């Protein structure tokens, strides 16, 4: 059976390939390497995203060379990039830089180097109304771009409620993007699966959250959101967490073999158009 971590970051300044090796040694077979900012590549223009994305793709190649893992890549401009750019260039110019980042990421999806746009979205903390509107406009552009590419978007946002999921579903509908192509990274676990309104929840691999997600209907992805930051070792969750928790919950009967296959094979394959078997 595949064991898939849906949201995993790597950095040259962190463990890098060694973190992916920990995942593999614990029983992991595939991961979604999701782009995140690099301190030494500040974003001033859209062209800076080209350099940053190239690093993420290079890290993916290094993991493929040195492990037997399947590595898939999500690329996109981190939503928080808008704030320092706004301070230096103004909001309109900052918005264009992030839109340019989406366009560069889209080219990598089109050439098969990445399978999703992400993480994209809006700040996970309160911002003024002008920044909120601009962030939502950038997100809408990402969804429209994903529609044209036939790929998913991976969302970075505030912790969502059922109302927030309805908002995401409506945004996807307006963009013409199928709801099952919208993945909410670091998802809140809701009490009923219908409350996700067709959006795909990606849940942190903590036992209490997994148990609640199973009770709610069982259709979800698992992630560590491992950030590979030497200043925060093991954050958000350690690289071996998904395989270890999956095995433990199978042994306890919380997960059945069929449900584990759904989480680790069927949903990722359907969402991303990948083959994990």
C-alpha positions in Angstrom: 0.0 0.0 0.0 1.2 3.5 -0.8 1.8 5.9 2.1 1.4 9.5 0.9 2.3 12.7 2.8 0.3 15.4 1.1 2.2 18.5 2.3 6.0 18.3 2.9 8.6 21.1 2.7 12.4 20.8 2.3 15.2 23.3 2.6 18.9 23.2 1.8 19.5 24.8 5.2 17.5 22.0 6.9 17.7 18.2 6.8 16.8 18.2 3.1 17.0 14.7 1.6 17.7 13.2 5.0 14.2 14.2 6.1 12.7 12.5 3.1 14.8 9.4 4.0 13.3 9.4 7.5 9.9 9.4 5.9 10.9 6.5 3.6 12.5 4.4 6.4 9.3 4.7 8.4 7.3 3.2 5.5 6.5 6.3 3.4 6.3 5.8 -0.4 5.3 9.1 -1.9 5.1 12.8 -0.9 3.9 16.1 -2.2 6.9 18.5 -2.0 5.2 21.9 -1.6 7.1 25.1 -2.4 7.8 27.5 0.5 9.8 30.7 0.6 13.6 30.6 1.0 15.2 33.3 3.1 18.1 33.8 0.7 15.9 34.3 -2.3 13.9 37.4 -1.5 10.9 38.0 -3.8 11.1 41.5 -5.4 9.9 40.7 -8.9 8.1 37.8 -10.5 11.4 36.6 -12.0 12.6 35.8 -8.4 9.9 33.1 -8.3 11.7 31.3 -11.2 14.8 31.0 -9.1 12.9 29.9 -6.0 10.8 27.3 -7.9 14.0 25.9 -9.6 15.3 25.2 -6.1 12.2 23.3 -5.1 12.4 21.3 -8.3 16.1 20.6 -7.6 15.3 19.3 -4.1 12.6 17.0 -5.6 15.2 15.7 -8.0 17.7 15.1 -5.2 15.2 13.1 -3.2 14.4 11.0 -6.3 18.1 10.3 -6.9 18.8 9.3 -3.3 15.6 7.5 -2.3 13.0 5.2 -3.9 10.2 7.7 -3.1 7.8 9.1 -5.6 8.0 12.9 -5.3 5.4 15.2 -6.7 5.7 19.0 -6.6 3.3 21.8 -6.0 4.5 25.3 -6.9 3.0 28.7 -6.2 3.7 32.1 -4.6 3.3 32.0 -0.9 0.4 34.3 0.0 2.3 36.1 2.8 4.7 37.3 0.1 2.1 40.0 -0.7 2.8 41.9 2.6 6.5 42.8 2.3 6.0 43.5 -1.4 3.1 45.8 -0.6 5.3 47.7 1.8 8.0 48.2 -0.8 6.1 48.6 -4.0 2.5 49.3 -3.2 -0.4 46.8 -3.4 -1.1 47.0 -7.1 2.5 46.2 -8.1 2.7 43.5 -5.4 -0.4 41.8 -6.7 1.2 41.7 -10.2 4.3 40.0 -8.8 2.2 37.2 -7.2 0.2 36.8 -10.4 3.5 36.5 -12.3 4.5 33.8 -9.8 1.4 31.9 -10.6 2.2 32.1 -14.3 5.7 30.8 -13.8 4.4 27.9 -11.7 1.8 27.2 -14.4 4.5 26.7 -16.9 6.1 24.1 -14.7 2.8 22.3 -14.4 2.3 22.5 -18.2 5.7 20.9 -18.8 5.1 18.1 -16.2 7.6 19.2 -13.6 4.8 20.0 -11.1 1.3 18.7 -10.6 -0.4 21.5 -8.6 -0.4 25.2 -7.9 0.3 25.7 -4.3 0.4 26.7 -1.7 -1.7 29.7 -2.8 -4.4 31.6 -1.0 -4.5 34.3 1.6 -2.9 35.2 4.9 -3.8 33.0 7.9 -4.0 36.0 10.2 -6.0 39.2 10.2 -5.1 41.8 7.5 -6.8 45.0 6.3 -9.7 44.8 3.9 -7.6 46.0 0.9 -5.0 43.2 1.3 -7.8 40.7 1.9 -9.5 41.7 -1.4 -6.2 41.6 -3.3 -5.4 38.1 -1.8 -8.8 36.8 -2.9 -8.3 38.2 -6.4 -4.9 36.4 -6.6 -6.5 33.2 -5.4 -9.3 33.5 -8.0 -6.6 33.9 -10.7 -4.8 30.8 -9.4 -8.1 28.9 -9.7 -8.7 30.1 -13.2 -5.2 29.1 -14.2 -5.6 25.7 -12.6 -8.9 25.3 -14.6 -7.0 26.0 -17.8 -4.3 23.5 -16.8 -6.6 20.8 -15.5 -4.6 20.7 -12.2 -5.5 21.3 -8.5 -4.8 24.2 -6.3 -3.5 23.7 -2.7 -4.8 26.4 -0.4 -3.0 28.2 2.4 -5.6 30.2 4.4 -7.0 30.9 7.8 -8.4 28.0 9.7 -11.7 27.4 7.9 -15.2 26.9 9.1 -18.1 25.3 7.2 -18.9 28.8 5.9 -15.3 29.2 4.7 -15.5 25.9 2.8 -18.8 27.2 1.2 -16.8 30.3 0.2 -14.0 28.3 -1.4 -16.6 26.1 -3.3 -18.3 29.2 -4.6 -14.9 30.7 -5.7 -14.1 27.4 -7.5 -17.4 27.4 -9.2 -17.0 31.0 -10.5 -13.5 30.0 -11.8 -14.9 26.9 -13.5 -12.5 24.7 -11.4 -14.0 21.5 -10.2 -14.3 21.5 -6.4 -12.5 18.2 -6.0 -9.4 20.0 -7.5 -9.3 22.4 -4.5 -7.2 21.0 -1.6 -7.4 22.8 1.8 -3.9 22.3 3.4 -3.9 22.3 7.2 -7.6 21.7 7.2 -10.0 22.1 10.1 -11.8 18.8 10.8 -15.5 19.4 10.5 -18.2 17.2 12.0 -19.7 16.0 8.7 -17.9 15.4 5.4 -20.7 17.2 3.5 -19.7 20.4 5.3 -16.5 20.5 3.1 -18.8 21.3 0.1 -16.7 19.1 -2.2 -13.3 20.7 -1.2 -10.6 18.1 -0.4 -9.5 18.4 3.3 -5.8 17.7 4.1 -5.6 16.9 7.8 -2.5 17.1 10.0 -1.5 13.5 11.0 -2.4 13.8 14.7 -4.3 10.8 16.1 -7.2 12.9 17.5 -7.6 14.8 14.2 -7.5 11.6 12.2 -10.1 9.9 14.5 -12.4 12.9 14.1 -11.9 12.9 10.4 -12.8 9.2 10.2 -16.0 9.8 12.2 -16.9 12.6 9.8 -16.8 10.4 6.8 -13.2 9.4 6.1 -12.6 11.2 2.8 -9.4 13.2 3.4 -5.7 13.5 2.8 -2.9 13.3 5.5 0.0 15.7 5.9 2.8 16.7 8.3 3.4 20.2 7.0 7.0 19.4 7.8 8.9 22.7 7.3 12.5 21.5 7.6 13.5 24.5 9.6 16.6 23.9 11.8 15.2 26.6 14.2 12.1 24.4 14.8 13.1 20.8 14.5 10.2 18.5 13.8 7.7 21.3 13.1 4.9 21.2 12.2 5.1 17.4 12.5 8.1 15.2 12.0 8.8 13.7 8.6 8.1 10.1 9.8 4.7 11.0 11.3 2.3 10.0 8.5 3.6 6.4 8.1 3.9 5.9 11.8 0.4 7.2 12.6 -1.1 5.3 9.7 0.4 2.0 11.0 -0.6 2.7 14.6 -4.2 3.5 13.6 -4.4 0.4 11.4 -3.3 -1.7 14.4 -5.9 -0.1 16.6 -8.7 -0.5 14.1 -9.3 3.2 13.7 -8.3 2.9 10.0 -9.4 -0.1 7.9 -7.2 -1.3 5.0 -9.8 0.1 2.6 -9.9 3.5 4.3 -6.1 3.7 4.4 -6.0 2.9 0.7 -8.6 5.6 0.0 -6.5 8.2 2.0 -3.1 7.2 0.6 -4.0 6.1 -2.9 -7.4 6.7 -4.3 -7.9 10.4 -3.2 -4.4 11.6 -4.1 -4.6 9.8 -7.5 -8.0 11.3 -8.2 -7.1 14.8 -7.0 -3.7 15.2 -8.6 -3.9 12.8 -11.6 -1.0 10.8 -10.4 -0.3 7.0 -10.1 0.8 5.7 -6.7 0.4 2.0 -7.4 
